[in-house]
């Protein structure tokens, strides 16, 4: 089991460029999440998908879009990158039900110049 | 507004001593709390959790204490080891999310623990 995988690991963009961050999980989890982590800010939820075919906004959704491609894959898209989107992005997944934790991927470090 | 607050950005402890990391929360309806540990260049990993029906949960060297009246929880690591050096995040599920597929976690800002020999 690879768990949660993310690609790419690192990316540098220029302001205005677009890109898609990929996430996949092999644990057959229904729910998937995208977070960003900024220095001193903890992890903040960008978007989540409670089940295949559904997506919803989290705390900081502006400037992002998501696609739940199938049960395994959940992608995050930046249409027009801005320096404020420089961050480390984490994908996570979870099986629904009480007392279930989220499992995180290794992260994508994104720099927008 | 932050749902959970970790007011100490850093903590430095000598190997073998106790590390105590603190977390406060704002909503008395919260009923399930988690601690995550994060090493540099890795994703967070689940460490330990506690439900509001308990006031203590232990797992080896790690113990979490919950004080519901004070809306406060703490993570104790005894004895601390250099490999425990990491950022520790306190997190909470809103009550409506915990047993459902929503499962939206709210994180504190983290405490960097450094354990020195």
Interface residues (C-beta under 8 A of the other chain):
Chain A: X4 X30 X31 X33 X35 X40 X41 X42 X43 X44 X45 X48 X50 X51 X58 X90 X92 X94 X96 X97 X98 X99 X100 X101 X102 X103 X104 X105 X106 X107
Chain B: X6 X9 X32 X34 X36 X41 X42 X43 X44 X45 X46 X49 X51 X89 X98 X99 X100 X101 X102 X103 X104 X105 X106 X107 X108 X109 X110
